[in-house]
């Protein structure tokens, strides 16, 4: 029996790389969540990928992220090579053409960016600075060389672009998510709780929809409002690409740790994203810094770590996934020697109180697994937020509940017809030895009962 990781892996899947065999191998390699990016997919293409995933397994949750209030390069047929000192004209006026004129997706872009501000291309891989305001554009001087490609993002640190939280395409996708039971919606460029409310207002039309909203934090405004954001959604994604382009790089580690800490305190999901194994897009082995980055995200208390290009178009997607899993599992096994956080729920809810009792008893008994069969999965989620050393093996009524818990730290859930420990006990052998002690948590007419038993006594 091999050691299973407790942290979860998100794998971004592109519609042009979504063959059944590829995705099946990716899930077998250890990917726990499929992440689809609607910025580059329309609804039919997204549904096609979703149907393929569901044909492989009902267990893998599907995440879809909104485009959000972002600005992207448009209408570049052939990549443009630029060098330091070159002049470029950025404009949202698509009728304005000419030498070095580059179109962007927001029509008022050139009117809102003042002289002296930086315009950063593709996570700051190319830096330009605004030197002149023109009638129909802004003239920028290139400070660092590179290749400008179509559909890449632009960041303007310290400038609040007056874009709506949801584009028309995003609004349509919200209906799509509800109608097709998408498990998680990642809302890009969340700045305040009002951005979350825009999605919730649309989803009110679908009272039976169980999908959860994850706030993708990509600027200082979102970081500054992290508490109110977490109070109104189910988790946070620390999107270090755009965030690292929006704030000084030296602040990024601090922000990551503070957001993970806040998510733990609120009992919400935390995902660390961007450039985790970037070098493995082209190379079979990662850098030592990347390996350490994975371990640090685990020690920060993240539920999950995501891969983007590594799996969407990288040359070594399975190797990257397996390696991430190995680093996670080893780091988790050494966590007691490297305590970087204390998970304490700030909530006074009944679920949080019950989760604290369960976690304390598991710790006292030194059990290796918690077998939990309760109707309220909020208790399981709260328990996972406490990051117990024991595996959490949970019973679920439905596939949507099961898929949601696939994102939770240390949690492996199984769909059963009856919520009872007897229904999931056989799965315990995949995590611990039959002679090991486990904690059983079961809901009865009198409330929740908690007992320590040997696994082979309940098999």
C-alpha positions in Angstrom: 0.0 0.0 0.0 1.6 3.3 -1.1 1.3 6.5 0.8 -1.5 8.7 -0.7 -1.1 12.4 -0.9 -3.6 14.6 1.0 -3.2 17.8 -1.0 -5.1 17.8 -4.3 -3.9 18.5 -7.9 -5.8 20.7 -10.4 -5.0 20.0 -14.0 -5.9 22.5 -16.7 -7.3 20.8 -19.8 -7.5 22.5 -23.2 -10.2 21.5 -25.7 -7.5 20.8 -28.3 -5.9 18.3 -25.9 -8.8 16.5 -24.5 -8.6 13.0 -26.0 -10.1 10.3 -23.8 -6.9 8.4 -23.4 -5.0 11.5 -22.5 -7.4 12.6 -19.7 -7.7 9.0 -18.4 -4.0 8.9 -18.1 -3.9 12.3 -16.4 -6.4 11.2 -13.8 -4.6 8.0 -13.2 -1.3 10.0 -12.7 -3.0 11.8 -9.8 -5.0 14.8 -11.1 -8.0 15.3 -8.8 -9.8 18.2 -10.5 -10.2 19.1 -14.2 -9.9 22.9 -14.8 -11.4 24.3 -18.0 -10.6 27.8 -19.1 -13.5 29.6 -20.9 -11.3 32.5 -22.0 -10.2 30.2 -24.8 -13.3 27.9 -25.2 -16.9 28.5 -26.2 -19.8 26.6 -24.7 -20.1 23.8 -27.2 -16.3 23.1 -27.0 -16.5 23.2 -23.1 -19.5 20.8 -23.1 -17.7 18.4 -25.3 -14.8 18.2 -23.0 -17.1 17.9 -20.0 -18.9 15.0 -21.6 -15.6 13.2 -22.3 -14.6 13.6 -18.6 -18.0 12.3 -17.4 -17.7 9.3 -19.8 -14.4 8.5 -18.1 -15.5 9.0 -14.5 -18.3 10.6 -12.4 -15.8 11.2 -9.6 -13.6 14.0 -11.0 -14.9 17.6 -10.3 -15.0 20.1 -13.1 -13.9 23.7 -12.6 -14.7 26.5 -15.1 -13.2 29.9 -14.7 -14.7 33.1 -16.0 -12.9 35.6 -18.1 -13.6 38.3 -15.6 -12.5 42.0 -15.9 -9.4 41.3 -17.9 -7.7 42.9 -20.9 -6.2 40.8 -23.6 -4.3 41.4 -26.9 -6.5 41.1 -30.0 -6.1 40.6 -33.7 -2.5 39.6 -33.9 -2.1 37.0 -36.7 1.6 36.7 -36.5 3.6 37.2 -33.2 5.4 40.5 -33.0 9.0 40.5 -31.7 9.9 43.6 -29.7 13.1 44.9 -28.2 14.0 47.4 -25.5 13.4 51.0 -26.8 10.7 50.1 -29.3 7.5 52.1 -29.4 4.1 50.4 -29.4 0.6 51.9 -29.5 -2.1 50.1 -27.5 -5.7 50.9 -28.3 -9.2 49.6 -27.7 -10.4 51.3 -30.9 -10.3 48.4 -33.3 -10.8 50.7 -36.3 -7.4 52.3 -35.6 -4.6 50.6 -37.5 -1.1 51.3 -38.5 2.6 50.4 -37.8 3.1 49.1 -34.2 -0.6 49.5 -33.3 -1.8 46.7 -31.1 -5.5 46.2 -30.4 -6.8 45.2 -26.9 -10.1 43.7 -25.8 -11.4 46.7 -23.8 -12.6 49.6 -25.9 -11.8 52.3 -23.3 -8.4 51.0 -22.4 -6.4 53.9 -23.8 -8.5 56.5 -22.1 -8.1 55.0 -18.6 -4.3 54.4 -18.4 -2.3 57.5 -17.6 1.2 58.6 -18.6 4.0 57.0 -16.5 2.1 53.8 -15.7 3.4 50.4 -16.6 1.5 48.1 -19.1 2.7 44.6 -18.5 2.3 41.8 -21.0 1.6 38.2 -20.1 2.4 38.1 -16.4 5.0 40.8 -16.8 7.2 38.9 -19.3 7.4 42.1 -21.3 7.3 45.5 -19.6 6.2 48.7 -21.3 5.7 52.2 -19.9 3.1 54.8 -21.2 5.0 57.8 -22.5 2.3 59.6 -24.5 -1.5 59.9 -24.7 -2.7 59.9 -28.3 -6.3 60.7 -29.4 -7.0 57.0 -30.1 -4.3 55.2 -28.2 -1.4 55.3 -25.8 2.2 55.2 -27.0 4.3 52.9 -24.8 8.1 52.3 -24.8 9.3 48.7 -24.4 11.6 48.2 -21.4 12.2 44.5 -21.8 12.3 42.4 -25.0 10.1 39.5 -26.0 7.4 38.1 -28.4 3.9 39.5 -28.3 1.2 37.0 -29.2 -2.6 37.1 -29.6 -5.0 36.6 -26.7 -2.3 37.2 -24.0 -3.3 39.3 -21.0 -2.2 42.8 -20.0 -1.8 44.1 -16.5 -1.7 47.7 -15.4 -0.6 47.8 -11.7 -2.1 50.6 -9.6 -4.8 51.4 -12.2 -8.4 50.4 -11.6 -9.8 49.6 -15.1 -13.5 50.2 -15.2 -14.5 46.8 -16.6 -17.6 45.0 -15.3 -17.0 41.9 -13.1 -18.7 39.7 -15.7 -18.5 40.0 -19.4 -21.5 39.0 -21.5 -19.7 35.7 -22.3 -19.2 35.2 -18.6 -22.9 35.7 -17.9 -23.9 33.2 -20.5 -21.4 30.7 -19.0 -23.0 31.1 -15.6 -26.3 29.8 -17.0 -24.3 27.0 -18.8 -22.6 26.0 -15.5 -25.9 25.7 -13.7 -27.6 23.8 -16.5 -24.7 21.4 -16.8 -23.9 20.9 -13.1 -20.4 22.3 -13.2 -18.9 21.6 -9.8 -16.8 24.8 -9.3 -16.9 28.3 -10.8 -13.6 30.2 -10.5 -14.4 33.9 -10.8 -11.4 35.7 -12.2 -10.0 39.1 -11.0 -12.3 39.3 -8.0 -11.8 42.7 -6.3 -14.6 42.9 -3.7 -17.6 40.9 -2.5 -19.8 42.7 -5.0 -18.0 40.8 -7.8 -19.2 37.5 -6.1 -22.7 38.9 -5.8 -22.9 39.3 -9.6 -22.5 35.6 -10.1 -24.9 34.8 -7.2 -27.6 37.0 -8.6 -27.5 35.0 -11.8 -27.5 31.6 -10.0 -30.5 32.5 -8.0 -32.5 31.4 -11.0 -31.2 27.8 -10.4 -32.1 27.0 -6.7 -31.1 23.3 -7.1 -27.6 24.1 -8.5 -24.9 23.0 -6.0 -21.8 24.5 -7.7 -19.4 26.4 -5.6 -17.7 29.7 -6.3 -14.0 30.1 -5.9 -12.6 33.7 -6.0 -9.4 34.1 -8.1 -7.3 36.8 -6.5 -5.1 38.6 -9.1 -4.7 42.1 -7.8 -4.1 44.1 -4.6 -7.7 45.2 -4.3 -8.8 41.5 -4.1 -6.1 40.8 -1.5 -7.1 43.8 0.6 -10.7 42.6 0.6 -9.9 38.9 1.2 -12.0 38.6 4.4 -15.2 39.9 2.9 -14.6 37.9 -0.2 -14.2 34.6 1.7 -17.3 35.3 3.7 -19.3 35.2 0.5 -17.8 32.4 -1.5 -16.4 28.9 -1.0 -12.7 29.4 -1.5 -9.8 31.3 -3.0 -7.3 30.7 -5.7 -4.0 32.5 -5.2 -3.3 33.4 -8.9 0.3 34.3 -8.7 0.7 35.1 -12.4 -1.4 38.2 -12.7 -1.0 39.0 -9.0 2.8 39.0 -9.4 2.4 41.4 -12.3 0.1 43.7 -10.2 2.2 44.0 -7.0 5.9 44.1 -6.3 7.3 40.5 -6.5 8.8 40.6 -3.0 5.2 40.9 -1.6 4.0 37.8 -3.3 5.1 35.1 -0.8 3.5 37.1 2.1 0.2 37.5 0.2 0.1 33.7 -0.6 0.6 32.8 3.1 -1.9 35.4 4.3 -4.6 34.2 1.9 -4.0 30.6 2.8 -4.2 31.5 6.5 -7.5 33.4 5.9 -9.0 30.5 3.9 -8.1 28.1 6.7 -9.7 30.4 9.3 -12.9 30.7 7.3 -13.0 26.9 6.6 -12.8 27.6 2.9 -10.8 26.0 0.1 -7.4 27.4 -0.9 -5.7 26.7 -4.2 -2.2 27.9 -5.1 -1.7 28.5 -8.8 0.7 29.6 -11.6 4.2 28.5 -12.6 4.4 25.7 -10.1 6.1 23.4 -12.5 6.6 25.8 -15.3 9.9 24.4 -16.5 8.3 21.0 -17.0 6.3 22.4 -19.9 9.5 21.8 -21.9 11.8 19.7 -19.6 11.4 16.3 -18.0 12.7 17.4 -14.7 11.7 20.5 -12.6 13.9 23.1 -11.0 14.8 22.6 -7.4 13.0 25.9 -6.7 9.8 24.5 -8.2 9.9 21.4 -6.0 10.4 23.6 -2.9 7.5 25.8 -4.1 5.1 22.8 -4.0 6.3 21.9 -0.5 5.8 25.4 0.7 2.3 25.6 -0.6 1.5 22.4 1.3 3.0 23.8 4.5 1.1 27.0 4.0 -2.1 25.0 4.3 -3.3 24.9 0.7 -6.0 22.3 -0.2 -4.8 22.1 -3.7 -2.1 23.2 -6.2 -2.8 23.7 -9.8 -1.0 23.2 -13.1 -1.8 25.2 -16.2 0.5 24.9 -19.2 2.1 21.9 -17.7 -1.0 19.8 -18.5 -2.8 22.0 -21.1 0.0 21.9 -23.6 3.2 20.8 -21.9 5.4 18.0 -23.1 5.5 16.1 -19.8 2.0 16.3 -18.3 2.0 12.9 -16.7 5.5 13.2 -15.3 4.6 16.6 -13.8 1.5 15.3 -12.2 3.2 12.3 -10.7 6.1 14.4 -9.4 3.8 16.9 -7.8 2.0 14.1 -6.0 5.3 12.6 -4.7 6.4 16.0 -3.3 3.0 16.6 -1.7 3.0 13.1 -0.1 6.5 13.4 1.3 6.0 16.9 2.6 2.7 15.9 4.3 4.5 13.0 6.0 7.0 15.4 7.5 4.5 18.1 8.4 4.8 17.7 12.1 8.5 18.6 11.9 7.7 21.7 9.8 4.7 23.3 11.4 4.0 26.4 9.3 0.4 27.0 10.3 -2.2 26.2 12.9 -5.6 25.5 11.5 -8.3 26.9 13.8 -11.8 27.6 12.4 -13.1 31.1 13.2 -16.7 30.0 12.6 -19.0 29.3 15.6 -21.3 27.1 13.5 -22.4 23.7 14.7 -20.5 22.0 11.8 -17.2 23.8 12.9 -17.7 22.8 16.6 -18.3 19.2 15.6 -15.3 19.2 13.3 -13.0 20.5 16.2 -14.2 17.7 18.4 -13.6 15.0 15.7 -10.1 16.4 15.0 -9.1 16.5 18.6 -10.2 12.9 19.2 -8.4 11.7 16.1 -5.3 13.5 17.3 -5.5 12.1 20.9 -6.1 8.5 19.6 -3.4 8.9 17.0 -5.6 7.1 14.4 -4.5 6.9 10.8 -8.0 7.4 9.2 -11.3 9.0 10.1 -14.3 7.2 8.6 -17.1 9.7 8.6 -20.7 9.1 7.7 -22.9 12.2 8.2 -25.6 13.8 6.2 -24.2 17.3 6.4 -21.0 17.5 4.3 -20.3 20.9 5.9 -18.9 18.9 8.8 -16.6 17.0 6.5 -15.5 20.2 4.8 -14.8 21.9 8.2 -12.9 18.8 9.3 -10.7 18.9 6.2 -10.0 22.6 6.9 -8.4 21.6 10.2 -5.9 19.4 8.2 -5.9 16.4 10.5 -3.0 14.0 10.2 -5.4 11.2 9.5 -7.0 10.5 6.1 -10.7 11.5 6.0 -12.8 8.8 4.3 -16.3 10.1 3.8 -19.7 8.8 2.7 -21.7 10.9 0.3 -25.3 10.7 -1.0 -24.6 12.2 -4.4 -21.9 12.6 -7.0 -22.0 16.5 -6.7 -21.2 16.1 -3.0 -18.5 13.6 -3.7 -16.9 15.8 -6.4 -17.0 18.8 -4.1 -15.1 16.9 -1.4 -12.5 15.9 -4.0 -11.0 19.4 -3.6 -10.8 19.1 0.2 -7.5 18.4 1.9 -7.0 14.8 3.0 -10.5 13.8 2.0 -11.5 10.8 -0.1 -15.2 10.4 -0.5 -17.4 7.6 -1.8 -20.9 7.6 -3.1 -23.2 5.2 -1.1 -26.9 4.4 -1.0 -27.0 4.6 2.8 -24.9 7.1 4.9 -23.2 4.6 7.3 -19.7 3.7 8.3 -20.4 0.1 7.2 -20.8 1.4 3.6 -17.3 2.9 3.5 -15.3 0.7 5.8 -14.0 -1.5 2.9 -12.4 1.6 1.3 -10.3 2.0 4.5 -7.9 -0.7 3.3 -6.8 1.5 0.6 -5.4 4.0 3.2 -4.4 2.0 6.3 -3.7 -1.6 7.3 -6.5 -3.7 8.5 -5.0 -3.9 12.1 -4.8 -0.1 12.4 -7.1 1.9 14.6 -9.5 4.3 12.9 -12.0 6.9 14.2 -15.6 6.2 13.2 -18.0 9.2 13.1 -21.6 8.3 12.5 -24.9 10.1 12.6 -27.6 8.5 14.7 -31.0 9.5 16.0 -29.3 10.7 19.2 -26.7 12.8 17.3 -23.1 12.1 16.2 -21.3 9.2 17.8 -17.4 9.0 17.7 -15.6 5.8 18.4 -12.1 4.3 18.1 -12.0 0.9 16.5 -9.6 -1.4 14.6 -10.4 -1.4 10.9 -10.7 -5.1 10.7 -13.4 -5.1 13.4 -15.8 -3.1 11.1 -14.9 -4.7 7.8 
